[in-house]
């Protein structure tokens, strides 16, 4: 185990795409980000902190 090189960030950040294939996971990630953004906006407007505040 001692011969495994430690990652050097940010130089090795590209290696995450060897594990997370964008062809498979990009759209589900973007759709989940959209769902979170809509939920946050819904809560903010429900509390009364929208544009009229």
ROMAR-884052 format. One record per atom (N, C-alpha, C): atom name; chain; residue in three letters; x, y, z. Coordinates in Angstrom, 3 decimals, padded with zeros to 6 digits, always signed. Each point is the difference from the previous one (the first is absolute). Layout:
// ROMAR-884052
SITE   a  c    r         u         v         w
SITE  CA  A  Ala         X         Y         Z
...
This chain:
// ROMAR-884052
SITE   a  c    r         u         v         w
SITE   N  A  Unk  +000.807  -001.206  +000.000
SITE  CA  A  Unk  -000.807  +001.206  +000.000
SITE   C  A  Unk  +000.843  +001.260  +000.000
SITE   N  A  Unk  +001.236  -000.094  +000.392
SITE  CA  A  Unk  +000.820  +001.206  +000.079
SITE   C  A  Unk  +000.451  +000.485  -001.380
SITE   N  A  Unk  -000.142  -000.853  -001.032
SITE  CA  A  Unk  +000.432  +000.423  -001.327
SITE   C  A  Unk  -001.099  +000.740  -000.777
SITE   N  A  Unk  -001.185  +000.163  +000.600
SITE  CA  A  Unk  -001.085  +000.738  -000.645
SITE   C  A  Unk  +000.215  +001.490  +000.225
SITE   N  A  Unk  +000.002  +000.759  -001.094
SITE  CA  A  Unk  +000.247  +001.435  +000.099
SITE   C  A  Unk  -001.221  +000.714  +000.561
SITE   N  A  Unk  +000.229  +000.934  +000.883
SITE  CA  A  Unk  -001.089  +000.812  +000.532
SITE   C  A  Unk  -000.439  +001.000  -001.064
SITE   N  A  Unk  -001.312  +000.305  -000.053
SITE  CA  A  Unk  -000.456  +000.972  -001.003
SITE   C  A  Unk  +000.483  +001.402  +000.322
SITE   N  A  Unk  +000.341  +000.734  -001.051
SITE  CA  A  Unk  +000.399  +001.395  +000.140
SITE   C  A  Unk  -001.119  +000.862  -000.559
SITE   N  A  Unk  -000.751  +000.611  +000.859
SITE  CA  A  Unk  -001.111  +000.844  -000.454
SITE   C  A  Unk  +000.506  +001.403  -000.236
SITE   N  A  Unk  -000.451  +000.731  -000.962
SITE  CA  A  Unk  -001.030  -000.323  -001.000
SITE   C  A  Unk  +000.545  -000.665  -001.258
SITE   N  A  Unk  +001.269  -000.374  -000.034
SITE  CA  A  Unk  +000.548  -000.601  -001.221
SITE   C  A  Unk  -000.686  -001.313  -000.350
SITE   N  A  Unk  -000.451  -000.747  +001.003
SITE  CA  A  Unk  -000.589  -001.314  -000.244
SITE   C  A  Unk  -001.526  +000.018  +000.016
SITE   N  A  Unk  -000.628  +001.173  -000.042
SITE  CA  A  Unk  -001.455  +000.062  +000.052
SITE   C  A  Unk  -000.669  -000.606  -001.232
SITE   N  A  Unk  +000.679  -000.041  -001.111
SITE  CA  A  Unk  -000.579  -000.569  -001.216
SITE   C  A  Unk  -000.251  -001.488  +000.142
SITE   N  A  Unk  +000.657  -000.666  +000.933
SITE  CA  A  Unk  -000.127  -001.450  +000.132
SITE   C  A  Unk  -001.374  -000.427  +000.504
SITE   N  A  Unk  -000.769  +000.917  +000.582
SITE  CA  A  Unk  -001.343  -000.361  +000.449
SITE   C  A  Unk  -000.860  -000.426  -001.178
SITE   N  A  Unk  +000.277  +000.533  -001.198
SITE  CA  A  Unk  -000.801  -000.348  -001.175
SITE   C  A  Unk  +000.335  -001.380  -000.538
SITE   N  A  Unk  +001.057  -000.619  +000.522
SITE  CA  A  Unk  +000.253  -001.403  -000.328
SITE   C  A  Unk  -000.962  -000.911  +000.745
SITE   N  A  Unk  -000.531  +000.478  +001.124
SITE  CA  A  Unk  -000.940  -000.775  +000.808
SITE   C  A  Unk  -001.431  +000.418  -000.305
SITE   N  A  Unk  -000.252  +001.311  -000.054
SITE  CA  A  Unk  -001.326  +000.531  -000.266
SITE   C  A  Unk  -000.080  +000.322  -001.491
SITE   N  A  Unk  -000.662  -000.854  -000.739
SITE  CA  A  Unk  -000.100  +000.162  -001.444
SITE   C  A  Unk  -001.041  +001.069  -000.322
SITE   N  A  Unk  +000.382  +001.130  -000.607
SITE  CA  A  Unk  -000.964  +001.055  -000.307
SITE   C  A  Unk  -001.107  -000.456  -000.948
SITE   N  A  Unk  +000.284  -000.952  -000.879
SITE  CA  A  Unk  -001.030  -000.480  -000.918
SITE   C  A  Unk  -001.145  -000.659  +000.750
SITE   N  A  Unk  +000.292  -000.522  +001.190
SITE  CA  A  Unk  -001.025  -000.663  +000.799
SITE   C  A  Unk  -000.581  +000.915  +001.056
SITE   N  A  Unk  +000.829  +000.785  +000.663
SITE  CA  A  Unk  -000.416  +000.693  +001.218
SITE   C  A  Unk  -000.219  +001.492  -000.136
SITE   N  A  Unk  +000.338  +000.618  -001.145
SITE  CA  A  Unk  -000.111  +001.455  -000.111
SITE   C  A  Unk  -001.453  +000.467  +000.101
SITE   N  A  Unk  -000.902  -000.594  -000.752
SITE  CA  A  Unk  -001.392  +000.437  +000.038
SITE   C  A  Unk  -000.666  -000.279  +001.342
SITE   N  A  Unk  +000.187  -001.165  +000.637
SITE  CA  A  Unk  -000.581  -000.168  +001.343
SITE   C  A  Unk  +000.545  +000.994  +001.018
SITE   N  A  Unk  +001.284  +000.342  -000.099
SITE  CA  A  Unk  +000.575  +000.985  +000.917
SITE   C  A  Unk  -000.628  +001.362  -000.243
SITE   N  A  Unk  -000.117  +000.410  -001.268
SITE  CA  A  Unk  -000.583  +001.301  -000.309
SITE   C  A  Unk  -001.479  +000.058  +000.385
SITE   N  A  Unk  -000.729  -001.087  -000.209
SITE  CA  A  Unk  -001.414  -000.018  +000.387
SITE   C  A  Unk  -000.170  +000.049  +001.513
SITE   N  A  Unk  +000.894  -000.634  +000.744
SITE  CA  A  Unk  -000.084  +000.086  +001.460
SITE   C  A  Unk  +000.369  +001.402  +000.488
SITE   N  A  Unk  +000.948  +000.652  -000.652
SITE  CA  A  Unk  +000.328  +001.385  +000.353
SITE   C  A  Unk  -001.187  +000.910  -000.303
SITE   N  A  Unk  -000.674  -000.218  -001.108
SITE  CA  A  Unk  -001.193  +000.771  -000.331
SITE   C  A  Unk  -001.106  -000.220  +001.031
SITE   N  A  Unk  -000.201  -001.243  +000.420
SITE  CA  A  Unk  -001.025  -000.299  +001.006
SITE   C  A  Unk  +000.324  +000.676  +001.333
SITE   N  A  Unk  +001.267  +000.004  +000.387
SITE  CA  A  Unk  +000.393  +000.666  +001.246
SITE   C  A  Unk  -000.212  +001.503  -000.113
SITE   N  A  Unk  +000.342  +000.581  -001.161
SITE  CA  A  Unk  -000.185  +001.444  -000.192
SITE   C  A  Unk  -001.474  +000.370  +000.047
SITE   N  A  Unk  -000.853  -000.796  -000.628
SITE  CA  A  Unk  -001.437  +000.278  +000.037
SITE   C  A  Unk  -000.526  -000.136  +001.420
SITE   N  A  Unk  +000.454  -000.999  +000.740
SITE  CA  A  Unk  -000.446  -000.187  +001.383
SITE   C  A  Unk  +000.435  +001.168  +000.877
SITE   N  A  Unk  +001.211  +000.478  -000.174
SITE  CA  A  Unk  +000.475  +001.137  +000.789
SITE   C  A  Unk  -000.822  +001.241  -000.318
SITE   N  A  Unk  -000.276  +000.244  -001.272
SITE  CA  A  Unk  -000.815  +001.154  -000.369
SITE   C  A  Unk  -001.414  -000.126  +000.549
SITE   N  A  Unk  -000.556  -001.188  -000.041
SITE  CA  A  Unk  -001.346  -000.220  +000.515
SITE   C  A  Unk  -000.060  +000.318  +001.487
SITE   N  A  Unk  +001.005  -000.451  +000.753
SITE  CA  A  Unk  +000.031  +000.268  +001.444
SITE   C  A  Unk  +000.169  +001.496  +000.257
SITE   N  A  Unk  +000.870  +000.652  -000.748
SITE  CA  A  Unk  +000.235  +001.430  +000.213
SITE   C  A  Unk  -001.271  +000.799  -000.273
SITE   N  A  Unk  -000.714  -000.326  -001.060
SITE  CA  A  Unk  -001.235  +000.719  -000.302
SITE   C  A  Unk  -001.108  -000.371  +000.978
SITE   N  A  Unk  -000.016  -001.243  +000.491
SITE  CA  A  Unk  -001.023  -000.421  +000.955
SITE   C  A  Unk  +000.186  +000.721  +001.340
SITE   N  A  Unk  +001.234  +000.273  +000.370
SITE  CA  A  Unk  +000.284  +000.698  +001.260
SITE   C  A  Unk  -000.348  +001.470  -000.125
SITE   N  A  Unk  +000.006  +000.540  -001.191
SITE  CA  A  Unk  -000.331  +001.392  -000.213
SITE   C  A  Unk  +001.188  +000.887  -000.276
SITE   N  A  Unk  +001.103  -000.605  -000.397
SITE  CA  A  Unk  +001.211  +000.771  -000.291
SITE   C  A  Unk  +000.209  +000.177  -001.498
SITE   N  A  Unk  -001.078  -000.014  -000.755
SITE  CA  A  Unk  +000.092  +000.114  -001.458
SITE   C  A  Unk  +000.260  +001.415  -000.442
SITE   N  A  Unk  -000.425  +000.328  -001.227
SITE  CA  A  Unk  +000.293  +001.300  -000.591
SITE   C  A  Unk  -000.726  +001.140  +000.706
SITE   N  A  Unk  -001.128  -000.278  +000.606
SITE  CA  A  Unk  -000.780  +001.073  +000.618
SITE   C  A  Unk  +000.527  +000.371  +001.386
SITE   N  A  Unk  +000.966  -000.736  +000.499
SITE  CA  A  Unk  +000.492  +000.269  +001.367
SITE   C  A  Unk  +000.875  +001.227  +000.055
